[in-house]
Amino acid sequence: MPRVGVLVLAAGRSSRFGTAGAHKLLAMVDGVPLVRLAVAAAVDADVGEVVVVTGAHGVPIEKALDRLPVRIVHEPDFANGMAVSLRRGVAALARDADAVIIGLGDQPDMRPEAYRRVTSRWQTSRSSIVVPRYADWTAPAHPTLFAADVFPELLALDGDVGARAVVTRDPARVAEAPLEWAAPRDVDTIEDLETLCASRVLVTGPAPRHTGSAGPPPPRKPIQ
């Protein structure tokens, strides 16, 4: 049986959040740290081991994930850009995984089913890359799956870039997993958080088992 690992990126500095000393991933949403909501979706998907890469505010973020069945990997050079943290996570999973799915720690309304659909699409297509295709979003988004033959390209990334260039390099090797719901939103600013909290009454799916809470909108984040 092909093995899948899930990588959740939670290493950024949260520089756009605005409040001095505060970090968006530690913001409370219905009494739950935002990052815990995002990671719980990956855990509840139950598609494979979950690795969380931390960087800025690593200790409190790890504490926010207390008792979740995840492996924490800290990237001390997180300030050198997103690619550094992405490489750290891929390297942590590469030895034991035939594919890695990348998710984001600032998308608290991610559904576990998105991870499952992307995994299922890969299992049937065996494509090198699988992207979700949300009902209201046409750009490549998260969570995105990369098969082992693409790992060298991910490990070669450098600077403040994500995996978007890898996805767009060769469309012929990319499969889509259709999803009939809206794309998950990311939280980058205080305004995004306020929008998220105000829209919690709009239920987007079953509550994550590991938090007792789910979560809705702010702006969507395509693969970078």
N, C-alpha and C positions, 0 to 999 in steps of 0.2 A: 504494500500500500504506500503510495507516495506520501512523503511527510511534508507538512506545511508548518511554517513558523510565522508568527505575527510580530511585527515591529511597530511599536507606538513611540513616536518622537515627542519628547517632552523636555528638550534641552535648551530651548531658546531663552533669551534674556528678557522677553516681554517688554521691549523698549517702547512700544506704542501704547502701553496700558495707561500711562499718564500719572498715576499716583506714585510718588517717590517711595521706593522700597517695597512696593507691592508687586506681586506677580500674578498674572491672569490665571494661571493654572491652579492657584491656591484660593481664588475667589470662591465664596460659598454660594451655591445654588440650591435653594430649598434645604439648607443645612448640610449639604454634601460638597466637598471640594470639586471644582469643575473637572480637574484632571481625573478624579476617580470615576466620574460619570463616563468619560471617554474611554478609559481603560477597561471599565467594567463591561462595556459593549464588546470589546475584543475578547475578554474572558468568557462572557456568556455565549459568544458565538461557538466556542468549543471546537475550533478547527485545528488547533495546534498550540504549541508552547507560545506564551506571550512574553516578549522582552520589551522593557521600557527603558529608553535611553534618557538619562537625566543630565543636566549640565548646571545652568544657573539655578540657585535655590534647590540644589539636589537633595539635601537632607530633609527639608520640610516637605518636598514633593514625595520623597520616599515614605515619609511618615503618613502622608495623605493616602498612600496606597497600602497602608498597613493591613495585613491579613488577606490581601488579594493574592491569588496563586500566580504570581508573575515573577520573572527574573529581572532585577534591576541592574543596569549597566551604566556606569557613570563615565561621561566624556569630559575630562578636564580641560580640553582645548575647545570647548563649545563656542567660545567667542570668535573662533576662526571661520565660522560659517556653518550653514545647515549641512553641507556635504560631509563635514567631519563627523557629526553625530550620526548621519545616515550610514556612513561607512562603518562606524563602530557597531551599530546594531546589526547590519548585514553580516559583518565578520563574526559576531556572537552567535548567529543562527546558521551560518553557511555550512558548517561541518555536519550538522544533523538534519538539514532541511533540503528538500528538493524544490521548494519554492518559498518565497517570503512575501507576505502581504504587509504593505506599509500603511499605517494609519496615523492620525494626528492627535496629540494630547489636548488640543484646544477645540475639539468638535464634540461637545457633550450631547448633541442630539443624534450621534451616529447610532444606527440600528445594528444589533448583532446579525440580523438577517443579511445585511450587506456583505459582511465577511463570508457568510455561508454561500451566498449566490455567486460571488466572485470565485470562491474555491470550487464550487460545483462546475462552473463554466470552464475552469482550467482542467478539471478532471476529465471532462468530455472532449475538450478541444485540444488539449496539450499545447496550447499556444505559449509562446515565450513570455507574453505579457497579457494580462487581463485587466481591463478597466471597467468600472461600473458606469452604466449609462442611465442617469436619473431621468425622471419624467420631465423635469423642468430645467435641465442643465445639459448642455452639449459638449462642454470642454472636458478633457480628462480630469478625473477627480479621485478622491480617496474613498475607500481603501483600494489600492492598486496592487496586483499580484505580479511578481517577477519570478520566473523560473530560473533554475540554477545556471542555465546557459547565459543568462544576462548578468549574473553576479559580478563578473569581471568589469563590466561597464559601470555598475553601481560603485564598485570599490575604486574606480578610477576617477570618480567625481571629485572636484576640488572647488573651494571657495564657498560663497554664500548662494549655492544653487541646490536645487532638489533633483528629482528624477524626471522632470518633464522632458528634458532633452533626450533621455533614454527612451521614453515612450514615443516621442514623435520622430525618432531617427528612421524607423522603418515601419510604416503602417501595416505592411503585409504580415507582420508577426504579432499584431495586436488583435485580441478578441474582445468583444464587449459582453458584459453581463447586464441585461435590461432589468431595471428596477422601476417599479410603478409608483414610487413616492418621491417627494421632493428631496433635493440634495441636502446633505447636512450643512450646517452653518458653522463658521469658526468665530471665536471670540478673540479680538485683537485689542479693542479699546474699551474704555469704561462705558461708552455708548452702546457698544455691542452687548456688553454684559447686561445693561439695563433693558435692552430689547429682549434679550434671552429671558430674563426674569419675568418681564411683563407678559411674555407669551407662553409661560409654563402651562396655562390652562388649555393650550392647543396640544392635545396629546398626539405624538407622532408614532407611537408604537408601545409595546409592552415595556414596563419599567425594568431596568437591569436588575437581575436577582441580587447582585452583590452590593447594591446601593439603596434599594427601595425607592429609586427615583429615576425619571427619564429626563429628556430635555429637548426643547425647540429653538427657533431662529436667531440671528444676525447674518452678515454677509458670507457668501460661500467662498471656499478657498479651492481653486483648481490646483492641480499638480504644478509645483513650481520648478 
